[in-house]
């Protein structure tokens, strides 16, 4: 049984007046609610990394 889940996300975030592509690994424990919508993932990127992400380009869920 897996104890962790990782969601790998490629996204666009805003820095000053520029839009930049970035990526992040979002980490979740076994009993966490894993965000499934783009809006929820954008909020999770902000919570875990502080980026003002504006658009999800790609996401992939992995278990560990």
C-alpha angles and dihedrals in degrees: 000000000000120000099190137043125201124196113199110207134187111197147157120247134180124244112181103311095335130095112218133186116235140164136214142180110228112204125210133178124229097270098039121114106246113217114240104177124074090239092054092047091051089054091048092052088053092048097047101034109012095237118144093227114188105179137023114225100178139348134191128185120218131178126217 
